[in-house]
Amino acid sequence: MILPADLPDVIPLFPLSEAILMPRAKLSLHVFEPRYLTMLDDTLRSDHRLIGIVQPMQADSEALHRIGCVGRVTSFTETEDHRYMITLSGVSRFRIEQIEEGFNPYKKAQVNWRDFEGDSRSMSKDPSFDRTGFLKLLQRYFDLRDLSTDWEQLQGAEEEMLVNSLSMLCPFSIEEKQALLEALNLAERRRTLTALLEYAIYSSSDTEVIQ
């Protein structure tokens, strides 16, 4: 486990549209662009093996959201043509203070962790979480999107892992994903996620009525 005091002031950034990482969650990535292969090579040689996942303001935009989440490379497989399949394990969210200018082909940023000290603690709880009602809503959303999942596993999942994993995996927009990432605590994230699921369902119902 990486302690808050051990987190570095400067981290490499991996911008990804409609993709977020949450503390204690896992994100699998296929790395093939030359600049990010260089970033990964540098990261694997570092002591911390940390990469910051951050969303652009818009798809293909150079401007980045200020809040992302750093993950530690916990597994990787190199292919014969020098590509990687990696897994990042979420550690803590961060706030970008300044993008560093330099000779690296990838972005680095000076970051602070002050607002997210709780990310490095034990799993969060949401005492008001209605799992049965939430899963019913989720099933309606999955049916609407023609998505499948292991419902038995969802039934037994810890509240934090359930909400955070769905926040990462559901096909929401950049801004919707960012709202989930920036939620102050688990209860707020669950409420935001619920609102997004309800909006998607009701919007689809309205469209069907109009048609």
ChimeraX attribute file (.defattr): number of C-alpha atoms within 10 A of each C-alpha:
attribute: neighborCount
match mode: 1-to-1
recipient: residues
	/A:1	8
	/A:2	11
	/A:3	11
	/A:4	17
	/A:5	8
	/A:6	9
	/A:7	17
	/A:8	13
	/A:9	11
	/A:10	18
	/A:11	23
	/A:12	24
	/A:13	24
	/A:14	19
	/A:15	24
	/A:16	15
	/A:17	19
	/A:18	21
	/A:19	21
	/A:20	26
	/A:21	29
	/A:22	27
	/A:23	22
	/A:24	21
	/A:25	17
	/A:26	21
	/A:27	20
	/A:28	14
	/A:29	12
	/A:30	12
	/A:31	17
	/A:32	14
	/A:33	10
	/A:34	13
	/A:35	14
	/A:36	19
	/A:37	17
	/A:38	15
	/A:39	21
	/A:40	22
	/A:41	12
	/A:42	12
	/A:43	18
	/A:44	15
	/A:45	9
	/A:46	10
	/A:47	7
	/A:48	16
	/A:49	19
	/A:50	25
	/A:51	23
	/A:52	30
	/A:53	25
	/A:54	27
	/A:55	29
	/A:56	21
	/A:57	17
	/A:58	15
	/A:59	14
	/A:60	11
	/A:61	11
	/A:62	11
	/A:63	12
	/A:64	18
	/A:65	17
	/A:66	16
	/A:67	19
	/A:68	26
	/A:69	25
	/A:70	27
	/A:71	26
	/A:72	21
	/A:73	21
	/A:74	13
	/A:75	11
	/A:76	16
	/A:77	12
	/A:78	11
	/A:79	9
	/A:80	7
	/A:81	7
	/A:82	11
	/A:83	16
	/A:84	18
	/A:85	14
	/A:86	18
	/A:87	18
	/A:88	24
	/A:89	22
	/A:90	26
	/A:91	27
	/A:92	26
	/A:93	28
	/A:94	24
	/A:95	19
	/A:96	21
	/A:97	14
	/A:98	13
	/A:99	16
	/A:100	14
	/A:101	10
	/A:102	9
	/A:103	7
	/A:104	12
	/A:105	12
	/A:106	17
	/A:107	19
	/A:108	21
	/A:109	18
	/A:110	16
	/A:111	22
	/A:112	18
	/A:113	19
	/A:114	11
	/A:115	11
	/A:116	17
	/A:117	14
	/A:118	17
	/A:119	21
	/A:120	17
	/A:121	14
	/A:122	8
	/A:123	14
	/A:124	15
	/A:125	13
	/A:126	14
	/A:127	9
	/A:128	7
	/A:129	14
	/A:130	9
	/A:131	14
	/A:132	10
	/A:133	9
	/A:134	14
	/A:135	14
	/A:136	11
	/A:137	15
	/A:138	18
	/A:139	17
	/A:140	15
	/A:141	21
	/A:142	16
	/A:143	11
	/A:144	13
	/A:145	14
	/A:146	9
	/A:147	10
	/A:148	9
	/A:149	9
	/A:150	7
	/A:151	11
	/A:152	8
	/A:153	10
	/A:154	16
	/A:155	13
	/A:156	10
	/A:157	12
	/A:158	14
	/A:159	21
	/A:160	22
	/A:161	18
	/A:162	17
	/A:163	21
	/A:164	24
	/A:165	18
	/A:166	15
	/A:167	26
	/A:168	20
	/A:169	14
	/A:170	17
	/A:171	13
	/A:172	18
	/A:173	14
	/A:174	19
	/A:175	16
	/A:176	15
	/A:177	24
	/A:178	23
	/A:179	16
	/A:180	25
	/A:181	22
	/A:182	15
	/A:183	15
	/A:184	13
	/A:185	17
	/A:186	20
	/A:187	19
	/A:188	15
	/A:189	21
	/A:190	23
	/A:191	15
	/A:192	18
	/A:193	25
	/A:194	16
	/A:195	12
	/A:196	18
	/A:197	21
	/A:198	16
	/A:199	13
	/A:200	16
	/A:201	19
	/A:202	13
	/A:203	12
	/A:204	15
	/A:205	12
	/A:206	10
	/A:207	9
	/A:208	9
	/A:209	8
	/A:210	7
	/A:211	5
